[in-house]
Amino acid sequence: MSRPSGPPFKVSAVQEAMGLWALGFLGIIAAFLIAGGTSVPKLVATVGFLYLPLIPMRWRDEDYRDYGLTLRAWKQDVRLFLVMCAIVGPLFFAGFAAFVQVVPHLPPELARHLTPIIGEGHFQPRLPPRFGEWVIDQLFVVALPEEFFYRGYIQARLRDAWPQGRVVLGARLGRAFWVTALLFALGHLAIFQTWRLAVFFPALLFGWMRERTGTLVGCSLFHAACNLYVRFLEVSFFGGP
């Protein structure tokens, strides 16, 4: 069996990662301009995140396992996921509840840059409609593709170029870790809403989890759980569909 041919031109790991990120970002923007308000942009994002990295991966005869998509450490991943939920969940609830009280007192123009929901909120626990579908969607359509592209592929390739870093709670974090979190946040500006930049902060947790276990299972579970938790809090504080 013949091995895959190499790339048609020489690029560095940083050039490769940044180039594919830019290609994916522009593809999502184009999808929003052409078919905004439909499911097409989301489909474009999901397919791009899963398949764009396959181009250079095939040149190097690599597969998804080389970029963390494996169950080899699933027990460690699940334990870490549960610990993170137990620590972050209550802290985020307290912060969200305080933010809900502060936002109505901010200047309207500033508030619109900080949150998509503005108004008086009071906590009454409730699940969003069709919550089971939300779980499947957030795990397999949103979290897993995004984690593979950002924490799996981009963070790994940037780490190849910038291997230096400090060990923080069992994970080596360096320039690749910070740049990946920044690209993740900027990537959410395909829909230009400045509050989306806040995803930079959970991205730090996702990136740390990726480095801690070496796989994507734990950070993908936690990513999906964060999205679902935010939606639960939005519905519980503000009601609505």
Residue frames as qw, qx, qy, qz and C-alpha x, y, z in Angstrom:
[[0.000, 0.889, 0.459, 0.000, 0.00, 0.00, 0.00],
 [0.414, 0.453, -0.030, 0.789, 1.40, 3.38, -0.96],
 [0.304, -0.499, -0.459, 0.669, 1.76, 6.00, 1.74],
 [0.177, 0.926, 0.327, -0.069, 0.08, 9.39, 1.40],
 [0.557, 0.466, 0.006, 0.687, 2.17, 11.94, -0.46],
 [0.361, -0.372, -0.332, 0.788, 3.58, 14.89, 1.42],
 [0.154, 0.832, 0.304, -0.437, 2.31, 18.45, 1.24],
 [0.635, 0.654, 0.227, 0.342, 2.76, 20.27, -2.08],
 [0.249, 0.726, -0.233, 0.597, 4.74, 23.01, -0.32],
 [0.533, -0.108, -0.618, 0.567, 6.60, 23.41, 2.97],
 [0.304, -0.731, -0.069, -0.607, 4.78, 25.17, 5.80],
 [0.099, 0.268, -0.739, 0.610, 5.56, 25.46, 9.49],
 [0.203, -0.404, -0.870, 0.195, 3.29, 24.09, 12.20],
 [0.028, 0.504, 0.345, -0.791, 2.19, 27.64, 13.09],
 [0.240, 0.255, -0.419, -0.838, 1.47, 28.54, 9.45],
 [0.264, -0.164, -0.905, -0.289, -0.50, 25.33, 9.01],
 [0.147, -0.489, -0.766, 0.391, -2.63, 25.83, 12.12],
 [0.071, 0.508, 0.154, -0.845, -3.25, 29.52, 11.52],
 [0.198, 0.154, -0.606, -0.755, -4.03, 28.93, 7.86],
 [0.257, -0.318, -0.893, -0.188, -6.67, 26.29, 8.59],
 [0.086, -0.535, -0.586, 0.603, -8.13, 28.44, 11.37],
 [0.135, 0.404, -0.133, -0.895, -8.47, 31.37, 8.94],
 [0.240, -0.020, -0.783, -0.573, -10.00, 29.12, 6.29],
 [0.211, -0.436, -0.867, 0.116, -12.56, 27.77, 8.74],
 [0.046, -0.523, -0.370, 0.766, -13.35, 31.24, 10.10],
 [0.188, 0.290, -0.351, -0.871, -13.90, 32.70, 6.64],
 [0.228, -0.171, -0.888, -0.360, -16.05, 29.72, 5.69],
 [0.136, -0.532, -0.754, 0.361, -18.34, 30.31, 8.67],
 [0.057, 0.495, 0.083, -0.863, -18.59, 34.03, 7.91],
 [0.208, 0.119, -0.634, -0.736, -19.48, 33.26, 4.28],
 [0.202, -0.339, -0.914, -0.091, -22.13, 30.80, 5.41],
 [0.057, -0.581, -0.545, 0.602, -23.69, 33.43, 7.67],
 [0.115, 0.412, -0.194, -0.883, -23.69, 36.01, 4.88],
 [0.280, 0.041, -0.753, -0.595, -25.29, 33.60, 2.43],
 [0.562, -0.339, -0.701, -0.279, -27.62, 31.59, 4.68],
 [0.020, 0.144, -0.597, 0.789, -27.83, 33.39, 8.02],
 [0.590, -0.053, 0.230, -0.772, -30.87, 32.43, 10.07],
 [0.911, 0.099, -0.291, -0.275, -30.74, 28.81, 8.90],
 [0.856, -0.429, 0.280, 0.072, -28.85, 25.74, 10.10],
 [0.790, 0.553, -0.093, 0.248, -26.35, 26.02, 7.23],
 [0.111, 0.803, -0.453, 0.371, -23.67, 28.04, 9.12],
 [0.664, -0.483, 0.508, -0.259, -23.73, 25.56, 11.98],
 [0.958, 0.189, 0.211, 0.037, -23.37, 22.67, 9.54],
 [0.562, 0.732, -0.245, 0.297, -20.48, 24.42, 7.79],
 [0.220, -0.748, 0.519, -0.350, -18.75, 24.95, 11.14],
 [0.840, -0.268, 0.439, -0.175, -19.22, 21.34, 12.26],
 [0.909, 0.376, 0.101, 0.148, -18.00, 19.84, 8.99],
 [0.370, 0.809, -0.314, 0.331, -15.07, 22.26, 8.81],
 [0.418, -0.688, 0.516, -0.294, -13.93, 21.58, 12.37],
 [0.882, -0.141, 0.442, -0.078, -13.99, 17.82, 11.81],
 [0.862, 0.366, 0.285, 0.206, -12.55, 17.61, 8.31],
 [0.280, 0.930, -0.221, 0.095, -10.25, 20.57, 7.63],
 [0.375, -0.702, 0.605, 0.004, -7.46, 19.10, 9.81],
 [0.898, 0.083, 0.429, 0.038, -7.66, 15.87, 7.82],
 [0.614, 0.777, -0.119, 0.073, -5.84, 17.53, 4.92],
 [0.125, 0.748, -0.613, 0.223, -2.47, 17.97, 6.68],
 [0.693, -0.337, 0.589, -0.246, -3.09, 14.87, 8.78],
 [0.925, 0.329, 0.190, -0.028, -3.23, 12.73, 5.66],
 [0.460, 0.787, -0.375, 0.172, 0.05, 14.24, 4.46],
 [0.102, -0.604, 0.710, -0.346, 1.69, 13.03, 7.68],
 [0.595, -0.053, -0.793, -0.123, -0.14, 9.69, 7.76],
 [0.068, -0.055, 0.671, -0.737, -1.87, 10.65, 11.05],
 [0.316, -0.488, -0.733, -0.353, -5.36, 9.97, 12.33],
 [0.392, -0.743, -0.140, -0.525, -7.75, 11.37, 14.92],
 [0.831, -0.473, -0.226, 0.185, -6.09, 9.46, 17.76],
 [0.616, 0.142, -0.116, 0.766, -2.89, 11.43, 17.22],
 [0.019, -0.406, 0.018, -0.914, -4.85, 14.55, 18.17],
 [0.179, -0.114, 0.630, -0.747, -6.56, 13.30, 21.32],
 [0.732, 0.000, -0.104, -0.674, -9.71, 11.72, 19.91],
 [0.543, 0.124, -0.828, 0.062, -9.35, 8.47, 21.81],
 [0.730, -0.561, -0.129, -0.369, -10.82, 6.66, 24.80],
 [0.695, 0.200, -0.578, 0.378, -7.46, 5.52, 26.14],
 [0.197, 0.053, -0.571, 0.795, -7.79, 7.68, 29.29],
 [0.351, -0.513, -0.474, -0.623, -11.58, 7.75, 29.55],
 [0.601, -0.565, -0.528, 0.204, -11.68, 6.99, 33.28],
 [0.411, -0.272, -0.152, 0.857, -9.32, 9.86, 34.05],
 [0.027, -0.259, -0.358, -0.897, -11.29, 12.08, 31.66],
 [0.456, -0.589, -0.566, -0.354, -14.61, 11.31, 33.35],
 [0.572, -0.517, -0.422, 0.476, -13.18, 11.85, 36.83],
 [0.287, -0.120, 0.021, 0.950, -11.71, 15.19, 35.80],
 [0.182, -0.412, -0.492, -0.745, -14.98, 16.19, 34.16],
 [0.528, -0.638, -0.557, -0.066, -16.93, 15.47, 37.36],
 [0.514, -0.418, -0.264, 0.701, -14.43, 17.35, 39.51],
 [0.151, 0.078, 0.211, 0.963, -14.58, 20.37, 37.19],
 [0.325, -0.545, -0.549, -0.544, -18.38, 20.36, 37.24],
 [0.575, -0.610, -0.499, 0.222, -18.40, 20.20, 41.05],
 [0.435, -0.346, -0.108, 0.824, -15.97, 23.13, 41.35],
 [0.082, 0.057, 0.329, 0.939, -17.03, 25.38, 38.49],
 [0.197, -0.544, -0.731, -0.360, -20.80, 24.80, 38.65],
 [0.347, -0.759, -0.472, 0.284, -21.49, 26.55, 41.98],
 [0.338, -0.420, 0.075, 0.839, -18.98, 29.33, 41.28],
 [0.060, 0.166, 0.550, 0.816, -20.49, 30.06, 37.89],
 [0.225, -0.674, -0.685, -0.160, -24.02, 30.04, 39.34],
 [0.349, -0.702, -0.293, 0.548, -23.01, 32.65, 41.91],
 [0.240, -0.269, 0.297, 0.884, -21.34, 34.79, 39.26],
 [0.020, -0.366, -0.699, -0.614, -24.28, 34.48, 36.88],
 [0.265, -0.741, -0.613, 0.075, -26.79, 35.40, 39.59],
 [0.312, -0.623, -0.095, 0.710, -24.74, 38.47, 40.55],
 [0.183, -0.049, 0.501, 0.845, -24.37, 39.49, 36.91],
 [0.070, -0.575, -0.738, -0.346, -28.13, 39.25, 36.39],
 [0.276, -0.802, -0.422, 0.319, -28.61, 41.77, 39.21],
 [0.330, -0.508, 0.152, 0.781, -25.97, 44.16, 37.90],
 [0.311, 0.207, 0.630, 0.681, -26.82, 44.25, 34.17],
 [0.036, 0.795, 0.573, 0.195, -30.14, 46.18, 34.43],
 [0.286, -0.887, -0.106, 0.346, -28.25, 49.03, 36.13],
 [0.507, -0.221, 0.409, 0.726, -25.62, 49.36, 33.40],
 [0.290, 0.530, -0.199, -0.772, -25.87, 51.78, 30.46],
 [0.845, 0.344, 0.304, -0.273, -27.93, 50.02, 27.76],
 [0.592, 0.711, -0.371, -0.077, -25.19, 50.31, 25.13],
 [0.039, -0.551, 0.809, -0.201, -22.64, 48.68, 27.45],
 [0.674, -0.047, 0.639, -0.368, -25.08, 45.96, 28.50],
 [0.833, 0.486, 0.030, -0.263, -25.69, 44.99, 24.86],
 [0.444, 0.657, -0.606, 0.061, -21.96, 44.35, 24.47],
 [0.186, -0.423, 0.805, -0.371, -21.84, 42.14, 27.58],
 [0.348, 0.129, 0.896, -0.242, -24.88, 39.86, 27.26],
 [0.130, -0.195, -0.702, -0.673, -27.58, 38.83, 24.78],
 [0.378, -0.616, -0.680, -0.124, -30.25, 38.91, 27.51],
 [0.092, 0.186, -0.296, 0.932, -31.16, 42.13, 29.31],
 [0.539, -0.489, -0.323, -0.605, -33.91, 42.46, 31.90],
 [0.489, -0.476, 0.513, -0.520, -34.95, 41.61, 35.41],
 [0.654, 0.130, -0.736, -0.117, -34.24, 38.00, 36.25],
 [0.588, -0.429, 0.476, -0.494, -35.37, 35.76, 39.08],
 [0.144, 0.293, -0.942, -0.083, -34.25, 32.18, 39.53],
 [0.800, 0.023, 0.342, -0.493, -36.85, 29.47, 39.07],
 [0.290, -0.310, 0.859, 0.286, -35.33, 26.13, 38.02],
 [0.775, 0.461, 0.276, -0.334, -36.62, 24.86, 34.69],
 [0.560, -0.115, 0.651, 0.500, -35.21, 22.98, 31.70],
 [0.255, 0.393, -0.359, -0.808, -35.32, 24.36, 28.18],
 [0.844, 0.300, 0.183, -0.404, -37.87, 22.73, 25.87],
 [0.899, 0.406, -0.161, 0.036, -36.57, 19.66, 24.02],
 [0.330, -0.813, 0.479, -0.016, -33.65, 19.48, 26.43],
 [0.841, -0.109, 0.509, 0.150, -32.72, 15.94, 25.34],
 [0.687, 0.642, 0.188, 0.285, -32.15, 17.16, 21.81],
 [0.010, -0.954, 0.256, -0.156, -30.03, 19.99, 23.20],
 [0.676, -0.538, 0.496, 0.086, -27.81, 17.44, 24.96],
 [0.821, 0.221, 0.435, 0.296, -27.15, 15.48, 21.75],
 [0.427, 0.859, 0.097, 0.266, -26.63, 18.66, 19.75],
 [0.191, -0.927, 0.307, -0.101, -24.24, 20.28, 22.20],
 [0.721, -0.430, 0.523, 0.147, -22.15, 17.15, 22.66],
 [0.718, 0.113, 0.589, 0.353, -21.83, 15.81, 19.12],
 [0.441, 0.761, 0.331, 0.343, -22.52, 18.82, 16.87],
 [0.035, -0.963, 0.103, -0.246, -20.93, 21.62, 18.92],
 [0.531, -0.755, 0.384, -0.004, -18.51, 20.51, 21.65],
 [0.849, -0.115, 0.441, 0.268, -16.79, 17.50, 20.10],
 [0.644, 0.612, 0.199, 0.414, -16.07, 19.13, 16.69],
 [0.001, -0.950, 0.148, -0.275, -14.89, 22.37, 18.32],
 [0.643, -0.653, 0.397, 0.041, -12.69, 20.54, 20.80],
 [0.865, 0.124, 0.345, 0.344, -11.15, 18.40, 18.09],
 [0.488, 0.752, 0.105, 0.430, -10.36, 21.43, 15.94],
 [0.087, -0.899, 0.214, -0.371, -9.13, 23.78, 18.67],
 [0.575, -0.639, 0.490, -0.146, -7.79, 21.72, 21.58],
 [0.920, 0.034, 0.370, 0.124, -7.06, 18.61, 19.53],
 [0.731, 0.487, 0.198, 0.436, -5.55, 19.92, 16.32],
 [0.198, 0.877, -0.076, 0.432, -4.63, 23.61, 16.72],
 [0.515, -0.791, 0.300, -0.141, -3.32, 23.38, 20.29],
 [0.901, -0.160, 0.323, 0.240, -1.26, 20.30, 19.39],
 [0.677, 0.547, 0.137, 0.473, 0.25, 21.85, 16.26],
 [0.010, -0.906, 0.165, -0.390, 1.09, 25.09, 18.04],
 [0.727, -0.612, 0.312, -0.012, 2.62, 23.02, 20.85],
 [0.890, 0.190, 0.181, 0.372, 4.82, 21.34, 18.23],
 [0.411, 0.708, -0.024, 0.574, 6.18, 24.78, 17.40],
 [0.139, -0.656, 0.352, -0.653, 6.19, 26.15, 20.96],
 [0.735, -0.196, -0.647, 0.044, 6.81, 23.22, 23.33],
 [0.247, 0.139, -0.553, 0.783, 7.95, 25.38, 26.24],
 [0.484, -0.585, -0.276, -0.590, 5.62, 26.07, 29.14],
 [0.166, -0.365, 0.679, -0.615, 5.04, 25.88, 32.86],
 [0.369, -0.246, -0.895, -0.046, 3.43, 22.93, 34.59],
 [0.356, -0.214, 0.239, -0.878, 0.17, 24.04, 36.23],
 [0.719, -0.055, 0.462, -0.517, -1.74, 21.41, 38.22],
 [0.693, -0.017, 0.714, 0.098, -0.29, 18.57, 36.17],
 [0.633, 0.657, 0.373, 0.167, -0.54, 20.20, 32.72],
 [0.466, -0.231, 0.212, 0.827, 2.19, 21.99, 30.79],
 [0.258, 0.875, 0.406, -0.061, 0.83, 25.33, 29.62],
 [0.433, -0.277, 0.248, 0.821, 2.73, 27.61, 27.28],
 [0.152, 0.334, -0.224, -0.903, 2.22, 29.92, 24.34],
 [0.210, -0.122, -0.840, -0.485, 0.22, 27.30, 22.41],
 [0.147, -0.492, -0.806, 0.293, -2.31, 27.12, 25.24],
 [0.017, 0.586, 0.252, -0.770, -2.89, 30.88, 25.33],
 [0.148, 0.270, -0.493, -0.814, -2.97, 31.39, 21.57],
 [0.152, -0.250, -0.915, -0.276, -5.46, 28.55, 21.12],
 [0.062, -0.602, -0.663, 0.440, -7.81, 30.09, 23.68],
 [0.062, 0.529, -0.056, -0.845, -7.52, 33.44, 21.90],
 [0.160, 0.091, -0.726, -0.662, -8.25, 31.89, 18.48],
 [0.100, -0.415, -0.903, 0.039, -11.24, 30.09, 19.99],
 [0.016, 0.650, 0.424, -0.630, -12.64, 33.39, 21.25],
 [0.111, 0.448, -0.334, -0.822, -11.96, 35.24, 17.99],
 [0.050, -0.085, -0.901, -0.422, -13.56, 32.40, 16.05],
 [0.020, 0.576, 0.777, -0.254, -16.84, 33.09, 17.86],
 [0.087, 0.596, 0.059, -0.796, -16.89, 36.56, 16.29],
 [0.132, 0.159, 0.784, 0.586, -18.00, 35.05, 12.97],
 [0.171, -0.794, -0.528, -0.250, -21.31, 36.38, 14.30],
 [0.302, 0.356, -0.274, 0.841, -20.12, 39.81, 15.39],
 [0.560, -0.739, -0.213, -0.309, -21.45, 40.01, 18.93],
 [0.185, 0.669, -0.554, 0.460, -18.79, 41.21, 21.35],
 [0.676, -0.460, 0.396, -0.418, -20.13, 39.23, 24.32],
 [0.980, 0.157, -0.119, -0.036, -19.04, 36.07, 22.52],
 [0.400, 0.636, -0.543, 0.375, -15.43, 36.92, 23.36],
 [0.563, -0.547, 0.435, -0.440, -16.19, 35.74, 26.91],
 [0.995, 0.035, -0.059, -0.069, -15.65, 32.16, 25.71],
 [0.406, 0.646, -0.548, 0.343, -11.93, 32.89, 26.11],
 [0.351, -0.527, 0.592, -0.499, -12.25, 32.07, 29.82],
 [0.906, -0.068, 0.345, -0.235, -13.86, 28.61, 29.59],
 [0.786, 0.550, -0.274, 0.061, -11.42, 27.92, 26.75],
 [0.039, 0.663, -0.665, 0.341, -8.62, 28.12, 29.32],
 [0.673, -0.237, 0.596, -0.368, -10.28, 25.34, 31.29],
 [0.921, 0.348, 0.084, -0.155, -10.85, 23.23, 28.17],
 [0.541, 0.689, -0.454, 0.164, -7.22, 23.67, 27.13],
 [0.239, -0.560, 0.703, -0.367, -5.93, 22.76, 30.59],
 [0.839, -0.034, 0.446, -0.311, -8.07, 19.60, 30.63],
 [0.831, 0.533, -0.153, -0.046, -6.72, 18.62, 27.22],
 [0.326, 0.660, -0.610, 0.295, -3.14, 18.95, 28.42],
 [0.503, -0.450, 0.589, -0.446, -3.90, 17.26, 31.74],
 [0.831, 0.022, 0.522, -0.191, -5.20, 13.99, 30.27],
 [0.194, -0.331, 0.732, 0.563, -3.82, 14.12, 26.72],
 [0.136, 0.360, 0.864, 0.326, -7.24, 13.39, 25.21],
 [0.177, -0.197, -0.208, -0.942, -10.42, 15.25, 24.23],
 [0.389, -0.440, -0.798, -0.137, -13.06, 13.24, 26.09],
 [0.327, -0.524, -0.541, 0.571, -13.04, 15.22, 29.32],
 [0.042, -0.308, 0.033, 0.950, -12.86, 18.68, 27.76],
 [0.238, -0.189, -0.648, -0.698, -15.58, 17.78, 25.23],
 [0.375, -0.534, -0.756, 0.053, -17.91, 16.62, 28.01],
 [0.273, -0.520, -0.355, 0.728, -17.17, 19.73, 30.03],
 [0.005, 0.075, -0.336, -0.939, -17.61, 22.01, 27.01],
 [0.320, -0.380, -0.712, -0.497, -21.04, 20.54, 26.30],
 [0.405, -0.559, -0.653, 0.312, -21.98, 20.71, 29.99],
 [0.192, -0.332, -0.130, 0.914, -21.00, 24.40, 30.16],
 [0.169, -0.098, -0.468, -0.862, -23.16, 25.25, 27.16],
 [0.431, -0.456, -0.741, -0.239, -26.10, 23.32, 28.57],
 [0.389, -0.473, -0.537, 0.580, -25.65, 24.88, 32.00],
 [0.044, -0.167, 0.053, 0.984, -25.67, 28.41, 30.58],
 [0.326, -0.246, -0.590, -0.696, -28.86, 27.64, 28.67],
 [0.465, -0.483, -0.732, 0.118, -30.44, 26.18, 31.82],
 [0.280, -0.407, -0.351, 0.795, -29.55, 29.32, 33.77],
 [0.081, -0.008, -0.294, -0.952, -30.89, 31.62, 31.05],
 [0.441, -0.373, -0.662, -0.478, -34.24, 29.82, 31.01],
 [0.497, -0.462, -0.659, 0.325, -34.36, 29.54, 34.79],
 [0.226, -0.361, -0.231, 0.875, -33.69, 33.25, 35.34],
 [0.176, 0.276, -0.191, -0.926, -35.51, 34.75, 32.36],
 [0.649, 0.375, 0.567, -0.341, -38.00, 32.08, 31.20],
 [0.439, 0.633, -0.353, -0.531, -38.85, 31.94, 27.51],
 [0.951, 0.258, -0.093, -0.141, -38.33, 29.15, 24.98]]
